[in-house]
Amino acid sequence: MLSFLAMVLTNLGYIDQGRARIRESASEARRLGHFHNLAIVLSFACWMEWVANSPREVEPHAEEMFHLASEHGFPMFSGLGLWELRAATSLAGLWCDQGKREEARDVLAPVYGWFTEGLDTPVLKEAKALLDELAS
């Protein structure tokens, strides 16, 4: 329920309070060893940071969720790890605009490389186009 409260708070513009509730919720799930609940909390955390347009903050949540899903066999959450791709693409685009082309490629290339299918989806096409731009 703390995760749902966090989402509501974030939607209302109370981003710091939402983040605090997510941290509290994740801590409780870890303490109890409820890995499926932790995966849910991490997916909410990714969504909240995406809403807040904070790509750097999405990445650690998405990475933990992806590893947790792989380790415990939660395929749905492996797919939601695509938050990290969106975050990496956004951050790489920003850095590209700032002239930090090498850093942009370094953050985006490994995440894009995880994907072996769905390459015709808009999010993967966008990432590939940016990587192609960074390579030129």
ChimeraX attribute file (.defattr): number of C-alpha atoms within 10 A of each C-alpha:
attribute: neighborCount
match mode: 1-to-1
recipient: residues
	/A:1	10
	/A:2	17
	/A:3	25
	/A:4	15
	/A:5	15
	/A:6	27
	/A:7	24
	/A:8	15
	/A:9	18
	/A:10	20
	/A:11	14
	/A:12	10
	/A:13	12
	/A:14	13
	/A:15	19
	/A:16	12
	/A:17	15
	/A:18	25
	/A:19	19
	/A:20	14
	/A:21	21
	/A:22	24
	/A:23	18
	/A:24	16
	/A:25	22
	/A:26	23
	/A:27	14
	/A:28	15
	/A:29	18
	/A:30	13
	/A:31	10
	/A:32	11
	/A:33	11
	/A:34	12
	/A:35	19
	/A:36	17
	/A:37	17
	/A:38	22
	/A:39	27
	/A:40	16
	/A:41	26
	/A:42	29
	/A:43	22
	/A:44	19
	/A:45	27
	/A:46	27
	/A:47	19
	/A:48	25
	/A:49	22
	/A:50	20
	/A:51	15
	/A:52	15
	/A:53	13
	/A:54	15
	/A:55	22
	/A:56	15
	/A:57	17
	/A:58	27
	/A:59	22
	/A:60	15
	/A:61	22
	/A:62	27
	/A:63	19
	/A:64	16
	/A:65	29
	/A:66	25
	/A:67	16
	/A:68	19
	/A:69	22
	/A:70	13
	/A:71	10
	/A:72	11
	/A:73	12
	/A:74	17
	/A:75	11
	/A:76	11
	/A:77	21
	/A:78	18
	/A:79	13
	/A:80	20
	/A:81	24
	/A:82	19
	/A:83	22
	/A:84	26
	/A:85	27
	/A:86	22
	/A:87	25
	/A:88	26
	/A:89	27
	/A:90	22
	/A:91	20
	/A:92	27
	/A:93	21
	/A:94	14
	/A:95	17
	/A:96	18
	/A:97	11
	/A:98	10
	/A:99	11
	/A:100	14
	/A:101	18
	/A:102	13
	/A:103	14
	/A:104	24
	/A:105	22
	/A:106	13
	/A:107	17
	/A:108	24
	/A:109	18
	/A:110	12
	/A:111	19
	/A:112	20
	/A:113	10
	/A:114	10
	/A:115	13
	/A:116	7
	/A:117	8
	/A:118	10
	/A:119	14
	/A:120	9
	/A:121	9
	/A:122	10
	/A:123	15
	/A:124	19
	/A:125	13
	/A:126	16
	/A:127	23
	/A:128	18
	/A:129	12
	/A:130	20
	/A:131	21
	/A:132	11
	/A:133	12
	/A:134	17
	/A:135	10
	/A:136	5
